[in-house]
Amino acid sequence: MITLTHFLVVSACIFCIGLYAVLAKRNTIMILVGIELMINAAILNFVAFGKYDKVNYGGQVFAIFAIVLAAAAVAVGLAIILNVYRHFNTINPQNIHELKD
């Protein structure tokens, strides 16, 4: 049987992979992917803890809100990346030195 510990270990591994992607990558798209992995690890924790809350299903409700917020964050992040690419012709964060002309 899968216990809460199994869920938490998988969630911690996913979070660490996402954190490594954010800290080590130089590409903005990969940084967004790392942030999404960290958000998905938190969602997995919500669902895992919600499995043991048989009365209110609070974990599942929070997970749905987190999924909606993550989708909105990706949409906004990709729009920002596209505008930065149009202006600087790169999505490498180290090559972007100023935000205003």
MIMITOR-546347 format. One record per atom (N, C-alpha, C): x, y, z; atom name. Coordinates in Angstrom, 1 decimal, always signed. Example, Ala and Ser with C-alpha at 12.3 -4.5 7.8 and 13.67 -1.06 7.14 Angstrom:
! MIMITOR-546347
<rec><east>+13.2</east><north>-5.7</north><up>+7.8</up><a>N</a></rec>
<rec><east>+12.3</east><north>-4.5</north><up>+7.8</up><a>CA</a></rec>
<rec><east>+13.2</east><north>-3.3</north><up>+7.8</up><a>C</a></rec>
<rec><east>+12.8</east><north>-2.2</north><up>+7.1</up><a>N</a></rec>
<rec><east>+13.7</east><north>-1.1</north><up>+7.1</up><a>CA</a></rec>
<rec><east>+12.9</east><north>+0.0</north><up>+7.9</up><a>C</a></rec>
***
This chain:
! MIMITOR-546347
<rec><east>+0.8</east><north>-1.2</north><up>+0.0</up><a>N</a></rec>
<rec><east>+0.0</east><north>+0.0</north><up>+0.0</up><a>CA</a></rec>
<rec><east>+0.9</east><north>+1.2</north><up>+0.0</up><a>C</a></rec>
<rec><east>+0.5</east><north>+2.2</north><up>-0.7</up><a>N</a></rec>
<rec><east>+1.2</east><north>+3.5</north><up>-0.8</up><a>CA</a></rec>
<rec><east>+0.8</east><north>+4.4</north><up>+0.4</up><a>C</a></rec>
<rec><east>+1.8</east><north>+4.8</north><up>+1.1</up><a>N</a></rec>
<rec><east>+1.5</east><north>+5.6</north><up>+2.3</up><a>CA</a></rec>
<rec><east>+1.8</east><north>+7.1</north><up>+2.0</up><a>C</a></rec>
<rec><east>+1.6</east><north>+7.9</north><up>+3.0</up><a>N</a></rec>
<rec><east>+1.8</east><north>+9.3</north><up>+2.9</up><a>CA</a></rec>
<rec><east>+3.3</east><north>+9.6</north><up>+2.7</up><a>C</a></rec>
<rec><east>+4.2</east><north>+8.8</north><up>+3.3</up><a>N</a></rec>
<rec><east>+5.6</east><north>+9.0</north><up>+3.1</up><a>CA</a></rec>
<rec><east>+6.0</east><north>+8.8</north><up>+1.7</up><a>C</a></rec>
<rec><east>+5.5</east><north>+7.9</north><up>+0.9</up><a>N</a></rec>
<rec><east>+5.8</east><north>+7.7</north><up>-0.5</up><a>CA</a></rec>
<rec><east>+5.5</east><north>+8.9</north><up>-1.3</up><a>C</a></rec>
<rec><east>+4.3</east><north>+9.5</north><up>-1.0</up><a>N</a></rec>
<rec><east>+3.9</east><north>+10.7</north><up>-1.7</up><a>CA</a></rec>
<rec><east>+4.9</east><north>+11.9</north><up>-1.4</up><a>C</a></rec>
<rec><east>+5.3</east><north>+12.0</north><up>-0.2</up><a>N</a></rec>
<rec><east>+6.1</east><north>+13.1</north><up>+0.2</up><a>CA</a></rec>
<rec><east>+7.5</east><north>+12.9</north><up>-0.3</up><a>C</a></rec>
<rec><east>+8.0</east><north>+11.7</north><up>-0.4</up><a>N</a></rec>
<rec><east>+9.3</east><north>+11.5</north><up>-1.0</up><a>CA</a></rec>
<rec><east>+9.3</east><north>+11.8</north><up>-2.5</up><a>C</a></rec>
<rec><east>+8.3</east><north>+11.4</north><up>-3.2</up><a>N</a></rec>
<rec><east>+8.2</east><north>+11.7</north><up>-4.6</up><a>CA</a></rec>
<rec><east>+8.1</east><north>+13.2</north><up>-4.8</up><a>C</a></rec>
<rec><east>+7.3</east><north>+13.8</north><up>-4.0</up><a>N</a></rec>
<rec><east>+7.1</east><north>+15.3</north><up>-4.1</up><a>CA</a></rec>
<rec><east>+8.4</east><north>+16.0</north><up>-3.8</up><a>C</a></rec>
<rec><east>+9.2</east><north>+15.6</north><up>-2.8</up><a>N</a></rec>
<rec><east>+10.5</east><north>+16.2</north><up>-2.5</up><a>CA</a></rec>
<rec><east>+11.4</east><north>+16.0</north><up>-3.7</up><a>C</a></rec>
<rec><east>+11.4</east><north>+14.9</north><up>-4.3</up><a>N</a></rec>
<rec><east>+12.3</east><north>+14.6</north><up>-5.5</up><a>CA</a></rec>
<rec><east>+11.9</east><north>+15.6</north><up>-6.6</up><a>C</a></rec>
<rec><east>+10.6</east><north>+15.7</north><up>-6.9</up><a>N</a></rec>
<rec><east>+10.2</east><north>+16.6</north><up>-8.0</up><a>CA</a></rec>
<rec><east>+10.6</east><north>+18.0</north><up>-7.6</up><a>C</a></rec>
<rec><east>+10.4</east><north>+18.4</north><up>-6.4</up><a>N</a></rec>
<rec><east>+10.7</east><north>+19.8</north><up>-6.0</up><a>CA</a></rec>
<rec><east>+12.2</east><north>+20.0</north><up>-6.1</up><a>C</a></rec>
<rec><east>+13.1</east><north>+19.1</north><up>-5.8</up><a>N</a></rec>
<rec><east>+14.5</east><north>+19.3</north><up>-5.9</up><a>CA</a></rec>
<rec><east>+14.9</east><north>+19.3</north><up>-7.4</up><a>C</a></rec>
<rec><east>+14.3</east><north>+18.6</north><up>-8.2</up><a>N</a></rec>
<rec><east>+14.6</east><north>+18.7</north><up>-9.7</up><a>CA</a></rec>
<rec><east>+14.2</east><north>+20.0</north><up>-10.2</up><a>C</a></rec>
<rec><east>+13.1</east><north>+20.5</north><up>-9.8</up><a>N</a></rec>
<rec><east>+12.6</east><north>+21.9</north><up>-10.2</up><a>CA</a></rec>
<rec><east>+13.5</east><north>+23.0</north><up>-9.7</up><a>C</a></rec>
<rec><east>+14.0</east><north>+22.8</north><up>-8.4</up><a>N</a></rec>
<rec><east>+14.9</east><north>+23.8</north><up>-7.8</up><a>CA</a></rec>
<rec><east>+16.2</east><north>+23.8</north><up>-8.6</up><a>C</a></rec>
<rec><east>+16.7</east><north>+22.6</north><up>-8.9</up><a>N</a></rec>
<rec><east>+18.0</east><north>+22.5</north><up>-9.7</up><a>CA</a></rec>
<rec><east>+17.8</east><north>+23.2</north><up>-11.1</up><a>C</a></rec>
<rec><east>+16.6</east><north>+23.0</north><up>-11.7</up><a>N</a></rec>
<rec><east>+16.4</east><north>+23.6</north><up>-13.0</up><a>CA</a></rec>
<rec><east>+16.4</east><north>+25.1</north><up>-12.9</up><a>C</a></rec>
<rec><east>+15.8</east><north>+25.6</north><up>-11.8</up><a>N</a></rec>
<rec><east>+15.8</east><north>+27.1</north><up>-11.7</up><a>CA</a></rec>
<rec><east>+17.2</east><north>+27.6</north><up>-11.4</up><a>C</a></rec>
<rec><east>+18.0</east><north>+27.0</north><up>-10.6</up><a>N</a></rec>
<rec><east>+19.2</east><north>+27.5</north><up>-10.2</up><a>CA</a></rec>
<rec><east>+20.4</east><north>+27.3</north><up>-11.2</up><a>C</a></rec>
<rec><east>+20.3</east><north>+26.2</north><up>-12.0</up><a>N</a></rec>
<rec><east>+21.4</east><north>+25.8</north><up>-12.8</up><a>CA</a></rec>
<rec><east>+21.2</east><north>+26.3</north><up>-14.3</up><a>C</a></rec>
<rec><east>+20.0</east><north>+26.4</north><up>-14.7</up><a>N</a></rec>
<rec><east>+19.8</east><north>+26.7</north><up>-16.2</up><a>CA</a></rec>
<rec><east>+19.9</east><north>+28.2</north><up>-16.5</up><a>C</a></rec>
<rec><east>+20.4</east><north>+28.4</north><up>-17.7</up><a>N</a></rec>
<rec><east>+20.5</east><north>+29.8</north><up>-18.2</up><a>CA</a></rec>
<rec><east>+19.5</east><north>+30.2</north><up>-19.1</up><a>C</a></rec>
<rec><east>+18.6</east><north>+29.3</north><up>-19.5</up><a>N</a></rec>
<rec><east>+17.5</east><north>+29.5</north><up>-20.5</up><a>CA</a></rec>
<rec><east>+16.2</east><north>+29.9</north><up>-19.7</up><a>C</a></rec>
<rec><east>+15.6</east><north>+30.9</north><up>-20.1</up><a>N</a></rec>
<rec><east>+14.4</east><north>+31.4</north><up>-19.4</up><a>CA</a></rec>
<rec><east>+13.3</east><north>+30.3</north><up>-19.4</up><a>C</a></rec>
<rec><east>+13.1</east><north>+29.7</north><up>-20.5</up><a>N</a></rec>
<rec><east>+12.1</east><north>+28.6</north><up>-20.7</up><a>CA</a></rec>
<rec><east>+12.3</east><north>+27.5</north><up>-19.6</up><a>C</a></rec>
<rec><east>+13.5</east><north>+27.1</north><up>-19.5</up><a>N</a></rec>
<rec><east>+13.9</east><north>+26.0</north><up>-18.5</up><a>CA</a></rec>
<rec><east>+13.6</east><north>+26.5</north><up>-17.1</up><a>C</a></rec>
<rec><east>+13.8</east><north>+27.8</north><up>-16.8</up><a>N</a></rec>
<rec><east>+13.6</east><north>+28.3</north><up>-15.5</up><a>CA</a></rec>
<rec><east>+12.1</east><north>+28.3</north><up>-15.2</up><a>C</a></rec>
<rec><east>+11.2</east><north>+28.6</north><up>-16.2</up><a>N</a></rec>
<rec><east>+9.8</east><north>+28.4</north><up>-16.1</up><a>CA</a></rec>
<rec><east>+9.4</east><north>+27.0</north><up>-15.8</up><a>C</a></rec>
<rec><east>+10.0</east><north>+26.1</north><up>-16.6</up><a>N</a></rec>
<rec><east>+9.7</east><north>+24.6</north><up>-16.4</up><a>CA</a></rec>
<rec><east>+10.1</east><north>+24.2</north><up>-14.9</up><a>C</a></rec>
<rec><east>+11.2</east><north>+24.7</north><up>-14.4</up><a>N</a></rec>
<rec><east>+11.6</east><north>+24.4</north><up>-13.1</up><a>CA</a></rec>
<rec><east>+10.6</east><north>+24.9</north><up>-12.0</up><a>C</a></rec>
<rec><east>+10.1</east><north>+26.1</north><up>-12.3</up><a>N</a></rec>
<rec><east>+9.1</east><north>+26.7</north><up>-11.4</up><a>CA</a></rec>
<rec><east>+7.8</east><north>+25.9</north><up>-11.4</up><a>C</a></rec>
<rec><east>+7.4</east><north>+25.4</north><up>-12.6</up><a>N</a></rec>
<rec><east>+6.2</east><north>+24.6</north><up>-12.7</up><a>CA</a></rec>
<rec><east>+6.4</east><north>+23.2</north><up>-12.0</up><a>C</a></rec>
<rec><east>+7.6</east><north>+22.7</north><up>-12.1</up><a>N</a></rec>
<rec><east>+7.9</east><north>+21.4</north><up>-11.4</up><a>CA</a></rec>
<rec><east>+7.7</east><north>+21.6</north><up>-9.8</up><a>C</a></rec>
<rec><east>+8.2</east><north>+22.8</north><up>-9.3</up><a>N</a></rec>
<rec><east>+8.1</east><north>+23.0</north><up>-7.9</up><a>CA</a></rec>
<rec><east>+6.6</east><north>+23.2</north><up>-7.5</up><a>C</a></rec>
<rec><east>+5.9</east><north>+23.9</north><up>-8.4</up><a>N</a></rec>
<rec><east>+4.4</east><north>+24.1</north><up>-8.1</up><a>CA</a></rec>
<rec><east>+3.7</east><north>+22.7</north><up>-8.1</up><a>C</a></rec>
<rec><east>+4.1</east><north>+21.8</north><up>-9.1</up><a>N</a></rec>
<rec><east>+3.5</east><north>+20.5</north><up>-9.2</up><a>CA</a></rec>
<rec><east>+3.8</east><north>+19.7</north><up>-7.9</up><a>C</a></rec>
<rec><east>+5.0</east><north>+19.8</north><up>-7.4</up><a>N</a></rec>
<rec><east>+5.4</east><north>+19.1</north><up>-6.2</up><a>CA</a></rec>
<rec><east>+4.5</east><north>+19.6</north><up>-5.0</up><a>C</a></rec>
<rec><east>+4.2</east><north>+20.9</north><up>-4.9</up><a>N</a></rec>
<rec><east>+3.3</east><north>+21.4</north><up>-3.9</up><a>CA</a></rec>
<rec><east>+1.9</east><north>+20.8</north><up>-4.1</up><a>C</a></rec>
<rec><east>+1.4</east><north>+20.8</north><up>-5.3</up><a>N</a></rec>
<rec><east>+0.1</east><north>+20.2</north><up>-5.6</up><a>CA</a></rec>
<rec><east>+0.0</east><north>+18.8</north><up>-5.2</up><a>C</a></rec>
<rec><east>+1.1</east><north>+18.0</north><up>-5.5</up><a>N</a></rec>
<rec><east>+1.1</east><north>+16.6</north><up>-5.1</up><a>CA</a></rec>
<rec><east>+1.0</east><north>+16.5</north><up>-3.6</up><a>C</a></rec>
<rec><east>+1.6</east><north>+17.4</north><up>-2.8</up><a>N</a></rec>
<rec><east>+1.5</east><north>+17.4</north><up>-1.4</up><a>CA</a></rec>
<rec><east>+0.1</east><north>+17.7</north><up>-1.0</up><a>C</a></rec>
<rec><east>-0.6</east><north>+18.7</north><up>-1.6</up><a>N</a></rec>
<rec><east>-2.0</east><north>+19.0</north><up>-1.3</up><a>CA</a></rec>
<rec><east>-2.9</east><north>+17.8</north><up>-1.5</up><a>C</a></rec>
<rec><east>-2.7</east><north>+17.1</north><up>-2.6</up><a>N</a></rec>
<rec><east>-3.5</east><north>+15.9</north><up>-2.9</up><a>CA</a></rec>
<rec><east>-3.2</east><north>+14.8</north><up>-1.9</up><a>C</a></rec>
<rec><east>-1.9</east><north>+14.6</north><up>-1.6</up><a>N</a></rec>
<rec><east>-1.6</east><north>+13.5</north><up>-0.7</up><a>CA</a></rec>
<rec><east>-2.2</east><north>+13.8</north><up>+0.7</up><a>C</a></rec>
<rec><east>-2.1</east><north>+15.0</north><up>+1.2</up><a>N</a></rec>
<rec><east>-2.7</east><north>+15.3</north><up>+2.5</up><a>CA</a></rec>
<rec><east>-4.2</east><north>+15.3</north><up>+2.5</up><a>C</a></rec>
<rec><east>-4.7</east><north>+15.7</north><up>+1.3</up><a>N</a></rec>
<rec><east>-6.2</east><north>+15.7</north><up>+1.2</up><a>CA</a></rec>
<rec><east>-6.8</east><north>+14.3</north><up>+1.1</up><a>C</a></rec>
<rec><east>-5.9</east><north>+13.3</north><up>+0.8</up><a>N</a></rec>
<rec><east>-6.4</east><north>+11.9</north><up>+0.8</up><a>CA</a></rec>
<rec><east>-6.8</east><north>+11.5</north><up>+2.2</up><a>C</a></rec>
<rec><east>-6.1</east><north>+12.0</north><up>+3.2</up><a>N</a></rec>
<rec><east>-6.4</east><north>+11.6</north><up>+4.5</up><a>CA</a></rec>
<rec><east>-7.4</east><north>+12.5</north><up>+5.2</up><a>C</a></rec>
<rec><east>-7.9</east><north>+13.5</north><up>+4.5</up><a>N</a></rec>
<rec><east>-9.0</east><north>+14.4</north><up>+5.0</up><a>CA</a></rec>
<rec><east>-10.3</east><north>+14.0</north><up>+4.4</up><a>C</a></rec>
<rec><east>-11.0</east><north>+13.0</north><up>+5.0</up><a>N</a></rec>
<rec><east>-12.2</east><north>+12.5</north><up>+4.4</up><a>CA</a></rec>
<rec><east>-13.4</east><north>+13.3</north><up>+4.5</up><a>C</a></rec>
<rec><east>-13.4</east><north>+14.4</north><up>+5.4</up><a>N</a></rec>
<rec><east>-14.6</east><north>+15.2</north><up>+5.6</up><a>CA</a></rec>
<rec><east>-14.7</east><north>+16.3</north><up>+4.6</up><a>C</a></rec>
<rec><east>-13.7</east><north>+17.2</north><up>+4.5</up><a>N</a></rec>
<rec><east>-13.8</east><north>+18.4</north><up>+3.8</up><a>CA</a></rec>
<rec><east>-13.1</east><north>+18.4</north><up>+2.4</up><a>C</a></rec>
<rec><east>-12.3</east><north>+17.4</north><up>+2.1</up><a>N</a></rec>
<rec><east>-11.5</east><north>+17.3</north><up>+0.9</up><a>CA</a></rec>
<rec><east>-10.8</east><north>+18.7</north><up>+0.6</up><a>C</a></rec>
<rec><east>-10.2</east><north>+19.2</north><up>+1.6</up><a>N</a></rec>
<rec><east>-9.5</east><north>+20.5</north><up>+1.5</up><a>CA</a></rec>
<rec><east>-8.3</east><north>+20.4</north><up>+0.6</up><a>C</a></rec>
<rec><east>-7.5</east><north>+19.3</north><up>+0.7</up><a>N</a></rec>
<rec><east>-6.3</east><north>+19.2</north><up>-0.2</up><a>CA</a></rec>
<rec><east>-6.7</east><north>+19.3</north><up>-1.6</up><a>C</a></rec>
<rec><east>-7.7</east><north>+18.6</north><up>-2.0</up><a>N</a></rec>
<rec><east>-8.1</east><north>+18.6</north><up>-3.5</up><a>CA</a></rec>
<rec><east>-8.6</east><north>+20.0</north><up>-3.9</up><a>C</a></rec>
<rec><east>-9.3</east><north>+20.7</north><up>-3.0</up><a>N</a></rec>
<rec><east>-9.7</east><north>+22.0</north><up>-3.4</up><a>CA</a></rec>
<rec><east>-8.6</east><north>+23.0</north><up>-3.6</up><a>C</a></rec>
<rec><east>-7.6</east><north>+22.9</north><up>-2.7</up><a>N</a></rec>
<rec><east>-6.4</east><north>+23.7</north><up>-2.8</up><a>CA</a></rec>
<rec><east>-5.6</east><north>+23.3</north><up>-4.0</up><a>C</a></rec>
<rec><east>-5.6</east><north>+22.0</north><up>-4.3</up><a>N</a></rec>
<rec><east>-4.8</east><north>+21.6</north><up>-5.5</up><a>CA</a></rec>
<rec><east>-5.5</east><north>+22.2</north><up>-6.8</up><a>C</a></rec>
<rec><east>-6.8</east><north>+22.2</north><up>-6.9</up><a>N</a></rec>
<rec><east>-7.4</east><north>+22.8</north><up>-8.1</up><a>CA</a></rec>
<rec><east>-7.1</east><north>+24.2</north><up>-8.2</up><a>C</a></rec>
<rec><east>-7.2</east><north>+25.0</north><up>-7.1</up><a>N</a></rec>
<rec><east>-6.8</east><north>+26.4</north><up>-7.1</up><a>CA</a></rec>
<rec><east>-5.4</east><north>+26.6</north><up>-7.6</up><a>C</a></rec>
<rec><east>-4.5</east><north>+25.7</north><up>-7.1</up><a>N</a></rec>
<rec><east>-3.1</east><north>+25.8</north><up>-7.4</up><a>CA</a></rec>
<rec><east>-2.8</east><north>+25.5</north><up>-8.9</up><a>C</a></rec>
<rec><east>-3.6</east><north>+24.6</north><up>-9.4</up><a>N</a></rec>
<rec><east>-3.4</east><north>+24.2</north><up>-10.9</up><a>CA</a></rec>
<rec><east>-3.9</east><north>+25.4</north><up>-11.7</up><a>C</a></rec>
<rec><east>-5.0</east><north>+26.1</north><up>-11.3</up><a>N</a></rec>
<rec><east>-5.5</east><north>+27.2</north><up>-12.1</up><a>CA</a></rec>
<rec><east>-4.5</east><north>+28.4</north><up>-12.0</up><a>C</a></rec>
<rec><east>-4.0</east><north>+28.6</north><up>-10.8</up><a>N</a></rec>
<rec><east>-3.0</east><north>+29.7</north><up>-10.7</up><a>CA</a></rec>
<rec><east>-1.7</east><north>+29.4</north><up>-11.4</up><a>C</a></rec>
<rec><east>-1.3</east><north>+28.1</north><up>-11.5</up><a>N</a></rec>
<rec><east>-0.1</east><north>+27.8</north><up>-12.2</up><a>CA</a></rec>
<rec><east>-0.3</east><north>+28.0</north><up>-13.7</up><a>C</a></rec>
<rec><east>-1.4</east><north>+27.6</north><up>-14.2</up><a>N</a></rec>
<rec><east>-1.7</east><north>+27.8</north><up>-15.6</up><a>CA</a></rec>
<rec><east>-1.7</east><north>+29.3</north><up>-16.0</up><a>C</a></rec>
<rec><east>-2.3</east><north>+30.1</north><up>-15.1</up><a>N</a></rec>
<rec><east>-2.3</east><north>+31.6</north><up>-15.3</up><a>CA</a></rec>
<rec><east>-0.8</east><north>+32.1</north><up>-15.3</up><a>C</a></rec>
<rec><east>+0.0</east><north>+31.6</north><up>-14.3</up><a>N</a></rec>
<rec><east>+1.4</east><north>+32.1</north><up>-14.2</up><a>CA</a></rec>
<rec><east>+2.2</east><north>+31.7</north><up>-15.5</up><a>C</a></rec>
<rec><east>+1.9</east><north>+30.5</north><up>-16.0</up><a>N</a></rec>
<rec><east>+2.6</east><north>+30.1</north><up>-17.2</up><a>CA</a></rec>
<rec><east>+2.2</east><north>+31.0</north><up>-18.4</up><a>C</a></rec>
<rec><east>+1.0</east><north>+31.4</north><up>-18.5</up><a>N</a></rec>
<rec><east>+0.5</east><north>+32.2</north><up>-19.6</up><a>CA</a></rec>
<rec><east>+1.2</east><north>+33.6</north><up>-19.5</up><a>C</a></rec>
<rec><east>+1.2</east><north>+34.2</north><up>-18.3</up><a>N</a></rec>
<rec><east>+1.8</east><north>+35.5</north><up>-18.1</up><a>CA</a></rec>
<rec><east>+3.3</east><north>+35.4</north><up>-18.3</up><a>C</a></rec>
<rec><east>+4.0</east><north>+34.3</north><up>-17.8</up><a>N</a></rec>
<rec><east>+5.4</east><north>+34.2</north><up>-18.0</up><a>CA</a></rec>
<rec><east>+5.8</east><north>+34.1</north><up>-19.5</up><a>C</a></rec>
<rec><east>+5.0</east><north>+33.3</north><up>-20.2</up><a>N</a></rec>
<rec><east>+5.4</east><north>+33.1</north><up>-21.6</up><a>CA</a></rec>
<rec><east>+5.1</east><north>+34.5</north><up>-22.4</up><a>C</a></rec>
<rec><east>+4.1</east><north>+35.2</north><up>-22.0</up><a>N</a></rec>
<rec><east>+3.9</east><north>+36.5</north><up>-22.6</up><a>CA</a></rec>
<rec><east>+5.0</east><north>+37.5</north><up>-22.4</up><a>C</a></rec>
<rec><east>+5.5</east><north>+37.4</north><up>-21.1</up><a>N</a></rec>
<rec><east>+6.7</east><north>+38.3</north><up>-20.8</up><a>CA</a></rec>
<rec><east>+7.9</east><north>+37.8</north><up>-21.6</up><a>C</a></rec>
<rec><east>+8.1</east><north>+36.5</north><up>-21.7</up><a>N</a></rec>
<rec><east>+9.3</east><north>+36.0</north><up>-22.4</up><a>CA</a></rec>
<rec><east>+9.2</east><north>+36.4</north><up>-23.9</up><a>C</a></rec>
<rec><east>+8.1</east><north>+36.3</north><up>-24.5</up><a>N</a></rec>
<rec><east>+7.9</east><north>+36.7</north><up>-25.9</up><a>CA</a></rec>
<rec><east>+8.2</east><north>+38.2</north><up>-26.1</up><a>C</a></rec>
<rec><east>+7.7</east><north>+39.1</north><up>-25.2</up><a>N</a></rec>
<rec><east>+8.0</east><north>+40.5</north><up>-25.3</up><a>CA</a></rec>
<rec><east>+9.5</east><north>+40.8</north><up>-25.1</up><a>C</a></rec>
<rec><east>+10.1</east><north>+40.1</north><up>-24.2</up><a>N</a></rec>
<rec><east>+11.6</east><north>+40.3</north><up>-24.0</up><a>CA</a></rec>
<rec><east>+12.3</east><north>+39.8</north><up>-25.2</up><a>C</a></rec>
<rec><east>+11.9</east><north>+38.7</north><up>-25.8</up><a>N</a></rec>
<rec><east>+12.6</east><north>+38.2</north><up>-27.0</up><a>CA</a></rec>
<rec><east>+12.5</east><north>+39.2</north><up>-28.1</up><a>C</a></rec>
<rec><east>+11.3</east><north>+39.8</north><up>-28.3</up><a>N</a></rec>
<rec><east>+11.1</east><north>+40.8</north><up>-29.3</up><a>CA</a></rec>
<rec><east>+12.0</east><north>+42.0</north><up>-29.2</up><a>C</a></rec>
<rec><east>+12.2</east><north>+42.4</north><up>-27.9</up><a>N</a></rec>
<rec><east>+13.0</east><north>+43.6</north><up>-27.6</up><a>CA</a></rec>
<rec><east>+14.5</east><north>+43.3</north><up>-27.7</up><a>C</a></rec>
<rec><east>+15.0</east><north>+42.2</north><up>-27.1</up><a>N</a></rec>
<rec><east>+16.4</east><north>+41.9</north><up>-27.0</up><a>CA</a></rec>
<rec><east>+16.9</east><north>+40.8</north><up>-27.9</up><a>C</a></rec>
<rec><east>+16.0</east><north>+40.1</north><up>-28.6</up><a>N</a></rec>
<rec><east>+16.4</east><north>+39.0</north><up>-29.5</up><a>CA</a></rec>
<rec><east>+17.1</east><north>+37.9</north><up>-28.8</up><a>C</a></rec>
<rec><east>+16.9</east><north>+37.7</north><up>-27.5</up><a>N</a></rec>
<rec><east>+17.4</east><north>+36.6</north><up>-26.8</up><a>CA</a></rec>
<rec><east>+16.5</east><north>+36.3</north><up>-25.6</up><a>C</a></rec>
<rec><east>+16.5</east><north>+35.1</north><up>-25.1</up><a>N</a></rec>
<rec><east>+15.8</east><north>+34.8</north><up>-23.9</up><a>CA</a></rec>
<rec><east>+16.8</east><north>+34.4</north><up>-22.8</up><a>C</a></rec>
<rec><east>+18.1</east><north>+34.6</north><up>-23.0</up><a>N</a></rec>
<rec><east>+19.1</east><north>+34.3</north><up>-22.0</up><a>CA</a></rec>
<rec><east>+19.0</east><north>+35.4</north><up>-20.9</up><a>C</a></rec>
<rec><east>+18.7</east><north>+35.1</north><up>-19.7</up><a>N</a></rec>
<rec><east>+18.6</east><north>+36.1</north><up>-18.7</up><a>CA</a></rec>
<rec><east>+19.9</east><north>+36.9</north><up>-18.4</up><a>C</a></rec>
<rec><east>+21.1</east><north>+36.3</north><up>-18.7</up><a>N</a></rec>
<rec><east>+22.4</east><north>+37.0</north><up>-18.5</up><a>CA</a></rec>
<rec><east>+22.6</east><north>+38.0</north><up>-19.5</up><a>C</a></rec>
<rec><east>+22.0</east><north>+37.9</north><up>-20.7</up><a>N</a></rec>
<rec><east>+22.2</east><north>+38.9</north><up>-21.7</up><a>CA</a></rec>
<rec><east>+21.3</east><north>+40.1</north><up>-21.6</up><a>C</a></rec>
<rec><east>+20.4</east><north>+40.1</north><up>-20.7</up><a>N</a></rec>
<rec><east>+19.4</east><north>+41.2</north><up>-20.6</up><a>CA</a></rec>
<rec><east>+19.9</east><north>+42.0</north><up>-19.4</up><a>C</a></rec>
<rec><east>+20.3</east><north>+43.2</north><up>-19.7</up><a>N</a></rec>
<rec><east>+21.0</east><north>+44.1</north><up>-18.7</up><a>CA</a></rec>
<rec><east>+20.0</east><north>+45.2</north><up>-18.2</up><a>C</a></rec>
<rec><east>+19.1</east><north>+45.6</north><up>-19.0</up><a>N</a></rec>
<rec><east>+18.2</east><north>+46.7</north><up>-18.6</up><a>CA</a></rec>
<rec><east>+16.9</east><north>+46.4</north><up>-19.1</up><a>C</a></rec>
<rec><east>+15.9</east><north>+46.9</north><up>-18.4</up><a>N</a></rec>
<rec><east>+14.5</east><north>+46.7</north><up>-18.8</up><a>CA</a></rec>
<rec><east>+13.9</east><north>+47.9</north><up>-19.5</up><a>C</a></rec>
<rec><east>+14.5</east><north>+49.1</north><up>-19.3</up><a>N</a></rec>
<rec><east>+14.0</east><north>+50.3</north><up>-20.0</up><a>CA</a></rec>
<rec><east>+15.1</east><north>+50.8</north><up>-20.9</up><a>C</a></rec>
<rec><east>+14.7</east><north>+51.5</north><up>-21.9</up><a>N</a></rec>
<rec><east>+15.7</east><north>+52.2</north><up>-22.8</up><a>CA</a></rec>
<rec><east>+16.1</east><north>+53.5</north><up>-22.3</up><a>C</a></rec>
***
